[in-house]
Amino acid sequence: MNRRLQAVAHLQALIGHEFADQDLLDRALTHSSVGNGGTKVRDNERLEFLGDRVLNLLAAEQLTEVRPTAQEGELSRCMNQLVNSHTCARISRAIGLREALRVDASASKVGARDSDRVLGDACEAVMAALYLDGGLETARTFFRRFWAEEFSDLDAPQSKDSKTLLQEWAMGRGLPAPDYVVVDSQGPSHAPIFTIEVRLPGYDAETAKGGSKREAEKAAAGLMLTKRELEP
């Protein structure tokens, strides 16, 4: 058995569902970069569309169960915390989806396999595949198992991200807001990799890469905070 087939088998073992339709699972694990420039293969974009709706339904269902008196505003805040690309990417890594994903070599070379957006989309596609292969109860079982930690963290104080911390540090010392500049952009449109440089007067600029401009900006800000040992 080759490495990817082992990864697919491991993924099914982790999520607790053996797919009756293995082709469906394979499609859920196929990124749109595969087949570019040659024979077009069936990728996971349509499944991602369906999986997003299934995921939102299951999250809303459980939220209304665990918070029976919550108002719409609180429920919306919780939904945003439960259903986003970063949360889905964390789930993908937890179930070994990164290793099972089919990605074109050129896209993989520029970081697509590690992109939160790519992994998040694939997680939604797997959710759709579970729904189609095993029904809503199978999708619900997967959701409630792997989102349990996300639900337990709903009331935890939300830490400030590195961009906010860097801006607060700069303002506290009379410096202008950090300046973020795109210095490079590589990869295909469906899996771009941005290189961002963050600049502050009196400090060396720092650069970082990410699958989105925001992701790269946060990484660059975090690098500046760490390298300069700036006080929070």
C-alpha positions in Angstrom: 0.0 0.0 0.0 1.4 3.4 -1.0 1.8 6.3 1.5 -1.3 8.1 0.4 -3.5 5.0 0.6 -2.2 4.4 4.1 -3.1 8.0 4.9 -6.7 7.6 3.6 -7.1 4.4 5.6 -5.8 6.1 8.7 -8.2 9.0 8.1 -11.2 6.7 7.9 -10.1 4.9 11.1 -9.8 8.2 13.0 -13.2 9.5 11.9 -14.8 6.1 12.6 -16.4 5.6 9.2 -15.5 3.2 6.4 -16.8 4.7 3.2 -19.0 2.5 1.1 -18.2 4.8 -1.8 -14.4 5.2 -1.8 -14.6 7.3 -5.0 -16.7 9.8 -3.1 -14.1 10.1 -0.4 -11.3 10.3 -3.0 -13.2 13.2 -4.6 -13.5 15.0 -1.2 -9.8 14.7 -0.8 -8.9 16.0 -4.3 -7.8 19.6 -4.5 -8.7 21.6 -7.6 -5.1 21.9 -8.6 -5.0 18.2 -9.5 -5.3 17.7 -13.3 -4.5 21.3 -14.2 -2.8 21.4 -17.6 -4.0 17.9 -18.4 -7.1 15.7 -18.0 -9.5 17.4 -15.6 -10.4 15.3 -12.6 -13.4 15.7 -10.3 -12.2 17.8 -7.4 -13.8 18.7 -4.1 -15.2 22.1 -4.8 -18.9 21.0 -5.3 -18.6 18.8 -2.1 -17.2 21.8 -0.3 -20.3 23.8 -1.2 -22.6 21.1 0.2 -20.4 20.5 3.2 -20.4 24.1 4.3 -24.2 23.9 4.5 -24.2 20.6 6.4 -21.6 22.0 8.8 -23.6 25.2 9.5 -26.8 23.1 10.1 -25.1 20.8 12.6 -23.4 23.7 14.4 -26.6 25.7 14.6 -28.5 22.6 15.8 -26.1 21.9 18.6 -25.8 25.6 19.6 -29.5 25.9 20.1 -29.4 22.7 22.2 -26.6 23.8 24.5 -27.7 27.5 24.7 -31.5 27.4 24.9 -31.9 30.9 26.2 -29.2 32.6 24.0 -30.2 35.5 21.8 -29.5 35.7 18.1 -26.4 37.9 18.6 -24.8 35.5 21.0 -25.6 32.6 18.7 -24.1 34.4 15.7 -20.9 35.1 17.6 -20.6 31.4 18.6 -21.3 30.3 15.1 -18.4 32.5 13.8 -16.1 30.9 16.3 -17.2 27.4 15.5 -17.4 27.6 11.7 -14.4 29.2 10.0 -11.5 28.1 7.9 -9.0 28.1 10.8 -11.3 25.8 12.9 -11.9 23.5 10.0 -8.1 23.4 9.2 -7.5 22.4 12.8 -10.0 19.5 12.5 -8.3 18.5 9.2 -4.9 18.2 10.9 -6.5 16.3 13.8 -7.9 13.6 11.4 -4.8 13.3 9.2 -6.5 14.9 6.2 -3.3 16.9 5.3 -1.5 13.6 4.5 -4.5 12.1 2.6 -5.1 15.2 0.5 -4.5 15.0 -3.3 -2.6 18.2 -4.3 -0.8 19.0 -7.5 3.0 18.9 -7.0 3.4 22.6 -8.0 0.6 23.7 -5.6 2.1 21.5 -2.8 5.5 23.1 -3.5 4.1 26.6 -2.7 2.4 25.4 0.5 -1.1 24.4 -0.5 -1.1 21.3 1.7 -0.4 23.5 4.7 -2.8 26.3 3.9 -5.6 26.8 6.3 -7.9 27.7 3.5 -7.1 24.5 1.5 -7.4 22.3 4.6 -10.6 24.1 5.7 -12.2 23.6 2.3 -11.3 19.9 2.3 -12.7 19.5 5.8 -16.1 20.8 4.5 -15.8 18.4 1.5 -15.3 15.5 3.8 -18.3 16.6 5.8 -20.4 16.5 2.7 -19.0 13.1 1.8 -19.9 11.7 5.2 -23.4 13.1 4.8 -23.8 11.5 1.3 -22.3 8.2 2.2 -23.7 7.7 5.7 -26.5 10.1 6.1 -27.0 13.1 8.4 -26.5 11.0 11.6 -23.0 9.9 10.4 -22.1 13.6 9.7 -23.6 14.6 13.1 -21.5 11.9 14.9 -18.3 13.2 13.2 -19.2 16.8 14.0 -20.0 16.3 17.7 -16.9 14.3 18.3 -14.4 16.6 16.6 -16.0 19.9 17.5 -16.4 19.0 21.2 -13.3 21.0 22.1 -14.5 24.0 20.1 -17.8 24.0 22.1 -15.9 23.8 25.4 -13.9 26.9 24.4 -16.8 29.1 23.5 -16.7 31.1 26.7 -13.0 31.2 27.0 -11.5 34.7 26.7 -10.4 35.3 23.1 -6.7 36.1 23.0 -5.6 39.0 20.8 -3.8 38.1 17.6 -0.3 39.2 16.8 -1.3 42.1 14.6 -3.4 43.6 17.4 -0.6 43.1 20.0 2.0 44.7 17.7 -0.2 47.7 17.0 -0.9 48.2 20.7 2.8 48.0 21.5 3.6 50.6 18.7 0.9 53.0 19.8 2.0 52.8 23.4 5.4 54.1 22.4 4.2 56.8 20.1 5.0 54.9 16.9 2.7 54.8 13.8 0.7 51.7 13.1 2.8 48.9 11.6 2.9 49.0 7.8 2.2 45.7 5.9 3.5 45.4 2.4 3.1 42.5 -0.1 6.6 41.8 -1.4 5.8 38.7 -3.4 2.9 36.5 -4.5 3.3 33.0 -6.0 1.2 30.0 -6.9 -2.0 29.6 -8.8 -5.1 31.7 -8.0 -6.7 28.8 -6.1 -3.7 28.3 -3.8 -1.7 31.6 -3.6 1.2 32.1 -1.2 1.8 35.7 -0.2 5.0 37.1 1.3 4.3 40.1 3.6 6.8 42.5 5.1 5.9 44.3 8.3 7.7 47.6 8.9 8.0 49.8 12.0 10.3 52.9 12.2 13.5 52.1 14.1 13.2 48.3 13.7 14.3 45.9 11.0 11.4 44.7 8.8 10.3 41.1 9.1 8.7 38.9 6.5 6.5 35.9 6.5 4.5 33.8 4.1 0.8 32.7 4.2 -2.0 31.3 2.1 -3.9 34.7 2.5 -2.7 38.2 3.0 -4.2 38.3 6.5 -2.5 35.0 7.4 0.9 36.3 6.2 0.4 39.6 8.0 -0.3 37.9 11.3 2.7 35.6 10.9 5.0 38.6 10.1 3.7 40.5 13.1 4.3 37.5 15.3 7.8 37.2 14.0 8.5 40.8 14.8 7.1 40.4 18.3 9.2 37.3 19.0 12.5 38.4 17.4 12.5 41.8 19.1 11.2 40.4 22.3 8.7 43.3 22.5 6.8 43.8 25.7 3.0 43.1 25.3 
